[in-house]
Amino acid sequence: MEKRVDLNCDLGESYGTFKVGRDSEIMPWITSCNIACGFHGGDPLTIRKTIDLALEHDVQIGAHPSYPDLAGFGRRVMEVAQDELDSLVKYQVSALKGMTEATGGRLRHVKPHGALYNVMSTNEEVARTIIRAVAAIDQSLYVVGPAGRPWKAIAEEEGILFAEEVFADRNYMDDLTLVPRTREDALIGDVHARLVHARMMVLDGCVRTVSGKEVLICGDTICIHGDHPLAPDTAKALSQGLAEENVLVTSFAGS
């Protein structure tokens, strides 16, 4: 059977005069994007321009909601009641969905950002609240979340589609959680090493953790963080390198 995988990147994270990432250099090499919804990055004009860029390159569009944390780029854990969290997710996803449709596109998935993603990975109540919020907006939307964690089972229980995600630029712990960003070995800082890391997950179905163990993992989509200086080079290397291995690089939700 032909191997296939999606390449996704977190984009549209600039805010006003504060510029994040090199979106126009990344977009030609990926197959789906997660667009910031204004709570950790992404002002209305940036959001619209990112949607336009995605449509120009036929890249699948997703919403990238977060905690309301512009100062911390959405990477700080916040204490939020479940009813407030439900509203936060619905507000952000609905805004991205409306702007995408007004531009002639279609929202295909939702991927939480930063600390919200990490909390959701270990807290079933938070995961269920977010998945239900997405389902209430549109049950045809995919939720994108970490491979090997409980999200998939919760999504299936709630009747919503799920895409398992692996990371090209992040190291893993033995339990398949990401190495915390507070550690020096959290990020993989070399483009070739990122390609080797991703190739192993796609072709061999396993990942070498920071302890040296090889742990089974399965991914429908590979993430590249758009705010890193190496993101454009990484996107190009993955797109070309995986194609050379006869991997079909295509969006997980189809056309």
Buried (B, 14 or more C-beta within 10 A) or exposed (E): EEEBBBBBBBBBBBBEEEEBBBBBBBBBBBBBBBBBBBBBBBBEEBBBBBBEBBBEBEBBBBBBBBBBBBEBBBBEEBEBEBEEBBEBBBBBBBBBBEBBEEBEBBBBBBBBBBBBBBBBBEEEEBBBBBBBBBBBBBEEBBBBBBBBBBBBEBBEEBEBBBBBBBBBBBBBBEEBBBBEEEEEEBBBEEBEEBBBBBBBBBBEEBBBBEEEEEBEBEBBBBBBBBBBEBBBBBBBBBBEBBEEEEBEBBBBBEE
